[in-house]
Amino acid sequence: MRSPLLEFTDTGIYCAQADIFLDPWKPVKRAIITHGHADHSRYGHGEYITHHKNVPIIRHRLGEISVNGVEWGETFSRNGVQFSLHPAGHIVGSSQVRVEYKGEVWVFSGDYKTENDGLSTPYENVSCHTFITECTFGLPAFKWLPQTEVFRDINEWWSQNKAEGKTSVLFGYSLGKAQRLLKHLDTEVGTIYTHGAIENMNQVIREITPLPHTVRITRETKKEELAGNLVLAPPSAHGSPWIRKMVPYVTATASGWMAFRGARRRRAVDRGFVLSDHCDWQGLLASIKASGAEKVICTHGYSEIFARYLCEQGYDARTAETQYEGELAEMGNSSTEEDRENTAGDDQN
């Protein structure tokens, strides 16, 4: 019995035939990277291979690294194994990895969402025999509203706060969520200000795709300038000395976890908007069905529940342990590199 094409090791997802890892969490000689979030793109690998739009993102996060950028659908081979990257729709530059060897095809989806956010390259269905899927929101209770409705609510919230002379402080990850929010905020309402960690990432993303104008908050920024306007900030800024400049302010968080009853209270914010860069329950199921896969490996999130359901539907499904976190860091209990970067931004601005 031959070894599987991709194996889950204590270092990461490994293709032994090609001697290459996919999103490894320990340093390796050669790694294919799906996207720029800290739990998927770690420091210390000898060679990085990723989509070319993700190259400036991981260089911003990791510094001077040896990285090769490839295009969607571009095939590259290692010892007879063919690899190609395909859009995951998660954030700018995010990919799925297709792996083929002797007619057997696997797809590692990384993190993904099927709704077109207007910023990331939309998710592409890729046919395969085995599909490796995240399960961040793998419960039937998670059902996202169309983003047009969510952004309508966010812009109405901002307008109401402005009418009351209050600053609107909206929390979202500095990479991905912040740019998606920025893309759909109504700039007719007022000026959009940004925390330093978010503005640093905006500068990187603007080299890849256009974004609306923003103003970085500095020590010279006066409280009066912020009144009635909107501030985009990372979750780590909540409760920090940096936010005192916003008084009087109203806070909100945009996250898939806001679908949970009590999540807003636990995050100590005034408003919660359910907006995720991951699939909901139906999105996960639709993606797996579209792949044509018979075997499914469920990773981070509600993997046990999701795999059990897939087995009941006739799939050969199982779980696998990884060190990926999905949106768990948004619950405020993560020590990821991204959160540390955001906290450092408090001192700078």
N, C-alpha and C positions, 0 to 999 in steps of 0.2 A: 504493500500500500504506500503510494507516494505521498510526500508531504504536501500540504496545501500550498497554493501559489502565494498566499499571504498568511503570515503567522503573527500572532500576538505574543510579543516577548516582554520582558521587564524593561526593555529599552524603548520599544515602540512597535509599530506595525512593520514587519520585515518581509522583504522578498528575497529569499536566499538565492534563487537562480540568478538574480541581477545584482545581488549584494548591495541593496539599497533600502532605505527606510522611508516610510511615509509619516510625516508629522511626529518624529520621535521626541520623547521627553527627556532623553539623556543624549550627551554628545556622541555623534557618529561620524564616519568618514564622508558619507554622501546621503543627502536627505531631499525628498520631494516635499514641498511645503504647500498646503492648500490655501492658507490665508494668513493675515498679519496679526491676529490676536495672540496674546502671550502664551496661552495654553497649547497653541498649535505651532508656533514658530519660536523656538528656543535658541538661546545663544550657545555657541561652542561647536557647531558642526563644521566639518572640513569644507564641504561644498553644498550649496543650496541650489535647488532647481524649483522655479515657481513661475506663475504667470507674470509677464513683463509689467503689468500694472501693479503687481504686488512688490516688485523690486524696490521702488523708492520707499514704500511703506516699511518693509522689514529693515531696510538700511537705516531709516530714521530711528527705528526702535533698537536695532542691534549694533549699529556702527558699521565699520568697514569689514565686510564679509565677502567671501568668494561666492557670488551668486550668478546664475545664468537664468535669463528670462526667456520664456517660450510663449507662443501664440496659442489661442484656443484651437484644439484639434490637431496641432502640430505633433507628429509622431517622432519619438526618440527611442532608441533601442539600447538595451544593455544585455549582452550575452544571450541574445535570442528573445528576450522579453520586450514587448512593445508597450510604451507608455504614452499617454496623451492627457492633456488637461481640458476640462470642459466646465462651462460656467455653473457656479453653485448658487448665485443670487443672494448670498449671505451678506457680504459687504463688497466694496470695490476691490477687484482683483481676486476674489475668492473662487476656488476651483474644486471640482471633483477630479479624482485621479482614476483613469481607466487603465487597467493592466491586463495584457493579453499574452498568453504563452501556449503554443500548440493548440490553438482553437478554443482555449478556456479563457473566459473573460470575467474579471472582477472589477467592481467600481467601489472606490472609497469616497463617500460623499463629503467627508469633512463636516462642517456646519453648513446648513443650506436652508433656503426658503423658496417657495414657489411663486409668491406674489411679487410682481414687478414693482420695485420701489422707485423706479425712475432715475436711479443713480448707479446701481450695480448692473452688470451684464446679467440679463434674466436667466433663470435656471433652465438648464437643458436636460431633457430626458435622455439617458444613455442606456442602451440595452446591455444586459449582462447575465451571467449565470449566478453570480453571487454578489449581493449588494450589502455594503457595510454602511449602516445608518446610525445617525445620532437619534436620541430619544428624549431630548431636553424637555419637550412638552408632550410626551407620549402618553397622555391620558385623555379620554373622551371629553372631559370637562373643558379642555382648552380648545376654543373655537374663536378664531379672530374675526373681527369685523373688517370690512374693506377699509384700507388705509385712508381713503377719501373721507370716510365718516370720522375716523380718529383725528385727522388733521383739521377737519372742520371744528371739532370740539376743542382742540388745542388753541386754534386761532380765536375762537369765541371766548375762551377762558382768558387769553391774553387781552383781548379787547375790553372785557369786563374789568379786569384788574387795572387797565390803563384809565378807564372811566372813574375808578376810585382812587387814582393817584398812586397806585402801588406798583412796585417792580415785580415782574414775573420771573421767577428763577426755575428753570427747567433742567432736570438732571438726566444725563444720558452718557453712555460710554464715550470716551474721547475718540475712539476709532470705530466708525460704523454708525452707531446710533445717533451721535451728534450730527454727522453730516446728513443723515437721512432726515432728521428733524429740520435742519437748516434748509434743506432742499424744498421743503413744503411749508415752511412758515410764511405767513403773509407779511411781506415787508412793507405793505401799505399801512399796517397798524403802527409800526414804529421802528426803532433801531434795534438790531440784534447785537448784543455784547457777548464776549466770550472769555471764559477762563483761559489762562495761559496754556494748559495742557491741550485743550481743545483747539485753540488757535494755532498752536504748533502743528497739530495734525491737519488742520484745515489747509495750511500752507503747502503741505505735502500733497494732499488730495487735489488742490487747485491745479497742480501740475499735470494731473491726470484727467480731470473733468471739471467743468465750471461749477462754482458755488456762489450763492448770494453774498453780498458784502457784509462783513462783520467788523466789529471794533473790539480790539483786545483791551481788557481791563488792566490798568496799571495802578501804581501807587498814586499817580496824579489824577486818576479818574475821580470825579466828585459825585457824591451821592445824588445831587440834584440832576446830574446828567442821566442817571439810571432810571429815575422816576417815570413810570408809565411804559418803560421799554422792557425788553426781554433779555435775560442772561442765560446762556447755555453753559452748564457746568458739569463736571464729572461727579458721580455719586459721593466720592471721598471729600468733596468740598462742603457737603452738608454738615453743619455743626462746627465748621472750622472758623477761626478768627477772620478769614478772608471774606466770609459772607456778611459780616456785620455792616459792611459798607452799603448793603442793599436796603437796610431798614427805611421805610416799611416795605416788606416784601411778602409774596405768596409763593409757596413752593409746590412743585409737581414732579413726578417721576414718570418716565415713559419706559415701560418694561412689560414683557409677557407675564411676569409674576404679579402684576397688578390685577390679574384675573382672579387671584386668590382672595377670598374674604379675609380681611384683616391685614393684608399686605401693606396698605397705605399707612395704617396705624403703626405697624412695626417699623416702617421706614421713616415715621414721624414727618410725613409730608401732608400738605393740605389737599392735594388732588393726585389721583393716579390715572394714567392713560395706558390702556392695554395696547402695547405696540412691541412686537418682537421681530428680530431678524432671524428667527428660526421658524420652522413649520409648526402648525398646530396639528392636532390628531388627524384630521382629514387630509391635510397636506402631506403628512408622512405616508399615510396609506396609499394616496393617489400616486406618489412618487415611486413607491415600491411596486405597485401594480404596473405602472408605465415602463419600469425597467425590464419587466419580463423575468425577473430573477426567481429561481426556485428556492435558493438558499439566501437567508438574510441573517446578518450578524448585527446585533443591537449593542451599541456602546453607551456613552454617557447620557444620563437622564433617567427616565422611568423605564429602564431597559428590561427589567424582569417582567413587569406588567405587559409591556408592549410585545415582547417576544412570546409570552404566553398566548396573547390574543392572536398573533400571527400563526402560531401553531394550530390554534383552533380553526383558522381560516385555510389550513392546508399547506402552509409554508413549512419548509425545514428551517426553523429559526432557533437561534441561540444567543446568548449574551457573551460579551468579552469585556474584560477590565482594561480601562485606559486611564490616563491622567488628564483627559479633557474635561472642561468644566461647563461648557455651554454658557447659559446666562446665570449660573449659580452665583457668580461674583456680584451680581446686581442685588442680591439679598443682603450684601454688606458684611459677609463673613469670609471674604476671600483675601488672600495675601498675594495675589498674582502680581507679576511684574507691571501690568498695566495699572493696577491700583496704586502701586508704589510710585509710578511715574506721575499719576494724577496728584497724589499727595505732595510730591515735590513741587508741583506747579503752584501750590498754595504759598510756598515760601518765596517764589519768584515774583508773584503778582499779588 
